[in-house]
Each structure stands twice: as structure tokens, then as C-alpha cells.
Amino acid sequence: MKRAERGLLVGRFQPLHRGHLAAIARLRAALPEGELLLGIGSAQHSYTLENPFTAGERMEMILRALAEAELTGVRPIPLIDIDRHAEWVAHVESLLPPFGRVYTNNPLTRLLFEAGGYAVEELPWVQRAENEGQRIRQEMAAGEGWRPKLPPAVVEYLEEIGAENRLRLLAGDSAARGGASSARS
């Protein structure tokens, strides 16, 4: 497949919510002959308030949601951070098949890929106030309000792995240490 026929959407998907799924569906429609790569960012992080789920758990959420929505042509791939911004695009290129366009709403990701010579497009937010990772994680820790914001297959999976309890424990641990995680979603 040619580089231009693939797009890349980078996200942490902590967890995958309806806004993510709407963006994925929109991008698949825009790439009818191509493929959408989902870069699962910060793949090395897990069991923190900001990144409570492992890369494998996020991959499972994505795969179940894609199957439920009958979306094909999407390939999720974990991306481990290297903490050297000037080298990050080359690192991502080494992990992924060739791609021609990047989709992101993250200013740093945009800056880095544009510096790397890529066309970068922002995505329209889908009910951003409701579909925001940090807020959903807080609601999970509180045990209320999060289920309608996620695809049913993701809700089912998160219940299987005891996500509410994990977030509750992580929130308690964070409070005990006197701090909270950053606000990225």
C-alpha cells in the first residue's frame, strides 16, 4: 500500500470513547481505498490515573469497538514514548508501515509531524465536554456516569477487567501521595 493511502491517528485511548470511535469512522470514510493506523500512544504506561490501562487492554478495547461498529481497514499499533521529541517522528516511522497523513488535535504531535514533513489535519471534536478522557476516568473512579460515553463493547470489556475498581484504587493512591495526574486525555 502506498504511503499516501494510509493515515495515522495518534491517541492514548484511555479509554476508547464514543468521540474516538466517531473520529475513526470519519477517517475511514475519508480513506475508502486506504488504511487507518491507530497509534496507541504512551504504550509503556499503565496503572496510573492518567494511563490506567495497558497497551494490550487498549488494543482489546479498540478491536472490540471496531468489530461492534463493523469498521474495517483500521490497524491499531502500540507506540512507546522515547522522551526525545526531536527523534519521535523517526521513531514512529520505524515502528509503522509508511503513512502519508497524520490526524491529531494535540499541538505537540502536530508540531513534530509537521517538522517531519507530514500533512497534519485536526479532527472535529465530537461532544468534547462529554467525550474527554480525564473526565471519563474520574467518573469511572466515582462509579457513575461513564458507561453511556463509551461503545457498549468497551463498557463490557472494562467491566470484565474491573476498571472501576482499578480507577478507584489509583485515585486513592494518588490522593494518598498528595497529587493528581496531568489533565491530558
C-alpha positions in Angstrom: 0.0 0.0 0.0 1.3 3.4 -0.9 2.3 5.9 1.8 -0.5 8.4 0.8 -3.1 5.7 1.1 -2.5 5.4 4.8 -3.4 7.8 7.6 -2.2 7.8 11.1 -4.3 8.8 14.2 -2.3 9.0 17.4 -4.1 8.8 20.7 -3.8 7.3 24.1 -7.4 5.9 24.1 -7.5 5.8 27.9 -10.3 4.6 27.4 -11.6 4.4 23.9 -14.8 6.5 23.9 -17.6 7.4 21.5 -15.7 10.5 20.4 -12.7 8.4 19.4 -15.0 5.9 17.6 -16.7 8.8 15.7 -13.3 10.2 14.6 -12.2 6.7 13.5 -15.4 6.2 11.4 -15.0 9.6 9.8 -11.4 9.0 8.9 -12.2 5.5 7.4 -14.8 7.2 5.2 -12.2 9.7 4.1 -9.7 6.9 3.2 -12.0 4.5 1.2 -9.1 2.8 -0.6 -6.6 3.1 2.2 -6.0 2.1 5.8 -6.1 3.9 9.0 -3.3 3.3 11.5 -4.1 3.9 15.2 -1.0 4.8 17.1 -1.7 3.8 20.7 0.5 6.4 22.4 2.3 6.1 25.7 2.1 2.3 25.3 4.6 1.8 28.0 2.5 3.5 30.7 -0.2 1.8 32.7 -1.7 1.6 36.2 -1.7 5.4 36.7 -4.6 7.8 36.9 -3.6 9.3 33.5 -2.8 6.0 31.9 -4.8 3.3 33.8 -4.9 0.7 31.0 -2.1 -1.3 29.5 -1.4 -1.1 25.7 -2.9 -4.6 25.4 -6.1 -3.6 27.2 -6.4 -0.5 25.0 -5.8 -2.7 21.9 -8.6 -5.0 23.1 -11.0 -2.1 23.6 -10.2 -0.8 20.1 -10.6 -4.2 18.4 -13.9 -4.9 20.2 -15.3 -1.5 19.3 -14.2 -1.8 15.7 -15.8 -5.2 15.4 -19.0 -3.9 17.0 -19.2 -0.9 14.7 -18.2 -3.1 11.7 -15.3 -0.9 10.8 -12.5 -2.5 8.8 -9.3 -1.2 7.4 -8.1 0.0 10.8 -4.9 -1.2 12.4 -4.0 -0.4 16.0 -0.3 -0.4 16.8 1.2 0.4 20.2 3.7 3.3 20.3 6.2 3.5 23.1 7.4 7.0 24.0 11.1 7.7 23.8 11.1 11.1 25.6 13.2 12.8 22.9 10.8 14.9 20.9 13.3 15.7 18.2 13.6 12.0 17.4 10.0 10.9 18.0 8.7 11.1 14.4 11.6 8.9 13.2 10.9 6.5 16.0 7.2 6.3 15.0 8.2 5.8 11.3 10.4 2.9 12.4 7.5 1.2 14.1 4.8 1.7 11.4 4.3 0.9 7.8 4.5 4.0 5.6 1.8 6.6 6.0 1.1 9.9 4.3 -1.1 11.9 6.6 -1.4 12.4 10.3 -4.6 13.3 12.2 -4.3 14.9 15.7 -5.7 17.6 17.9 -2.5 17.5 20.1 -0.4 20.6 19.5 2.9 18.9 20.2 2.1 15.9 17.9 1.1 18.4 15.2 4.3 20.4 15.6 6.5 17.3 15.5 4.9 15.7 12.4 4.8 19.0 10.5 8.5 19.4 11.2 8.9 15.9 9.9 7.3 16.9 6.6 3.8 15.4 7.1 0.5 16.9 6.2 -1.4 17.1 9.6 -5.1 17.6 10.0 -7.1 18.4 13.1 -10.2 16.4 13.8 -13.5 18.0 14.7 -14.3 17.3 18.4 -17.4 15.1 19.0 -19.2 16.4 22.1 -15.8 17.2 23.7 -17.3 18.1 27.1 -18.7 14.6 27.4 -16.0 12.7 25.5 -12.9 13.7 27.4 -10.6 11.0 28.8 -9.8 12.6 32.1 -13.4 13.3 32.9 -14.4 9.7 31.9 -11.6 8.3 34.1 -12.8 10.4 37.1 -16.4 9.2 36.5 -15.1 5.6 36.4 -13.3 6.1 39.8 -16.6 7.5 41.2 -18.5 4.6 39.7 -21.1 6.7 37.8 -21.8 8.4 34.5 -19.2 6.9 32.3 -21.0 4.0 30.6 -23.0 6.0 28.0 -19.9 7.7 26.8 -18.2 4.5 25.6 -19.2 2.0 23.0 -21.1 -1.0 24.5 -18.3 -3.4 23.6 -15.8 -1.2 25.5 -18.1 -1.0 28.5 -18.4 -4.7 28.6 -14.7 -5.2 28.4 -13.9 -2.6 31.1 -16.4 -4.4 33.4 -14.7 -7.7 32.7 -11.3 -6.3 33.8 -12.7 -4.4 36.9 -11.8 -1.0 35.6 -13.9 1.0 38.1 -12.1 -0.7 41.0 -8.7 -0.1 39.4 -9.5 3.6 38.9 -10.8 3.8 42.5 -7.6 2.3 43.8 -5.4 4.5 41.6 -7.4 7.6 42.7 -6.9 6.7 46.3 -3.2 6.1 45.8 -2.8 9.4 44.1 -4.7 11.2 46.9 -2.6 9.5 49.5 0.6 10.7 47.7 -0.9 14.3 47.7 -1.1 14.7 43.9 -3.1 14.2 40.8 -2.1 13.3 37.3 -1.9 15.8 34.5 -5.0 16.7 32.5 -4.2 15.1 29.1 -6.8 12.8 27.7 
